[in-house]
Amino acid sequence: MTPLRVGIVGCGNISAQYLDTFSRLDTVELVAVADLVPERAAAVAAGVPGARALGIDELLADPQVQLVVNLTIPAAHADVSLRALAAGKEVYTEKPLTADSASAAQVMDAAAAAGLWVGCAPDTVLGTGIQTARKAVDDGLIGRPISATATMITSGHERWHPNPDFYYLPGGGPLLDMGPYYVSALIQLLGPVASVTGVASRLRDERVIGSGPRAGERIPVEVDTHVTGVLTHASGALSTLVMSFDAVATRASNIEVHGESGSLVVPDPNNFDGEVLLNILGGDGWTALPVSAGYPHAGRGIGIHDRALVGPTEARASGALGQHALDVMLSVLRSADEGGTLHLTTTCERPSAVPLSPAEEYA
C-alpha cells in the first residue's frame, strides 16, 4: 500500500519511541518534523532519511503531510490538533486528547465537520498483552464479566524526575498522568463507562525534588495525589481504579478482571506485551495463556499503523475513545471534589479486537 505520510509536531523525549516504530513500518512515512526549539527538529530530521525540519506553521501547511502526530505537552494538544484539522490534516495525538472536556469536544466537533480522522494514544492496548486478555474475555473463558481492578502505586515522580513540577499542577496528578493507560485498557476489556464515583486525597502540599540540578528544591502540590474511582460500565461490570503518587509499593496486579467462572491477571497497560494469567473455577490455579491476539513487538505509534491498515472508520486508537477516557478521568476527579455519582456525557464504541498479526510485518 501507499504509506501514510506523517509529520511530527513536538520532538521531545517521547518522539524517539515513535521514530523507532516508524522506522520498522512500511505503512507510515515520516516526511517532516517541527518543534518550538528548531535545533531539536533539525536533530531528528538529520537521523531520518527524507524527513525535513520545518517550522510548525510550515509543517501544518505542507501538502505532503497527510497526518500530524501531535507530541506536544498536554496543554498544547487542543491548539495544535485544531490547527492541523483546519489545515485539512488528520491528527494522532499523545494522551490525553486535550487538557479538558470542553476542548476535547471542540477537537472532535472540528474533526467531524471536516470529515477527518482523529486518533489518540495510548495505543499500548493494541499490543499482545491487552488484546490476548480481551480475547479471553470475548471467548468466555471467565464467564460473564463482573468486575475489574486497576492499580498504579508509586511514591511520586519527584524522586527521579529533574523537573517534576507539572505532575503536581492542575492537569497533572496520578490519574491524568497514568490513568489513560488503565482506563483505555478497561474500556477495551469491558466496554464504555456509564457513570463514576470518586474519592481523592492529598498527602502533603509540597514535594522535594530528589535528583538533578534542582535537587532539594521544594515544589507546590496543587492536585490530589491519591485517587480512587468506581467505574460502572454500560455492561453492568464494575471497575475499581486506584492511582497514587503517595504510597510506596503494591503487590496488586496492574489489572485483574473477574467473571462468574474465572479471573484474569492482565499485564501492565503501559507496555505492549506481557503475560496474561487465567484461573478458572475448579481448575488447577493460575496458568499463562499463549499469545493469541494483538500486534506483536509493537511500539508507540502502532495506532497509526492500525489506521493505515484498516482505515479511519475502523481505526482502533480513536479520538472518540480518547475523549471518553478523558471524560471518565475528569468525572472521577469532579466526583471526588463534589461528592456523589456522576453520569458521563460521552460514550464510545468498544473498539474491535485486534487479531494476532504477523510479527514480520513490522519487526
HELIX and SHEET records of a PDB file:
HELIX    1   1 SER A   15  PHE A   22  1                                   8    
HELIX    2   2 PRO A   38  ALA A   46  1                                   9    
HELIX    3   3 ILE A   56  ALA A   61  1                                   6    
HELIX    4   4 PRO A   74  ALA A   86  1                                  13    
HELIX    5   5 SER A  101  ALA A  114  1                                  14    
HELIX    6   6 THR A  124  LEU A  126  5                                   3    
HELIX    7   7 THR A  128  ASP A  138  1                                  11    
HELIX    8   8 HIS A  157  ARG A  159  5                                   3    
HELIX    9   9 ASP A  165  TYR A  168  5                                   4    
HELIX   10  10 PRO A  174  LEU A  190  1                                  17    
HELIX   11  11 ILE A  302  VAL A  310  1                                   9    
HELIX   12  12 GLY A  319  GLU A  338  1                                  20    
HELIX   13  13 ALA A  359  GLU A  361  5                                   3    
SHEET    1   A 6 ARG A  52  ALA A  53  0                                        
SHEET    2   A 6 VAL A  28  ALA A  34  1                                        
SHEET    3   A 6 LEU A   4  VAL A   9  1                                        
SHEET    4   A 6 LEU A  67  ASN A  70  1                                        
SHEET    5   A 6 GLU A  90  THR A  93  1                                        
SHEET    6   A 6 VAL A 118  CYS A 120  1                                        
SHEET    1   B 9 THR A 287  ALA A 288  0                                        
SHEET    2   B 9 LEU A 277  ILE A 280 -1                                        
SHEET    3   B 9 GLY A 262  VAL A 266 -1                                        
SHEET    4   B 9 ILE A 255  GLY A 259 -1                                        
SHEET    5   B 9 PRO A 145  ILE A 153 -1                                        
SHEET    6   B 9 LEU A 238  SER A 244  1                                        
SHEET    7   B 9 HIS A 226  HIS A 233 -1                                        
SHEET    8   B 9 VAL A 193  SER A 201 -1                                        
SHEET    9   B 9 THR A 341  HIS A 343 -1                                        
SHEET    1   C 2 GLU A 206  VAL A 208  0                                        
SHEET    2   C 2 ARG A 218  PRO A 220 -1                                        
END                                                                             
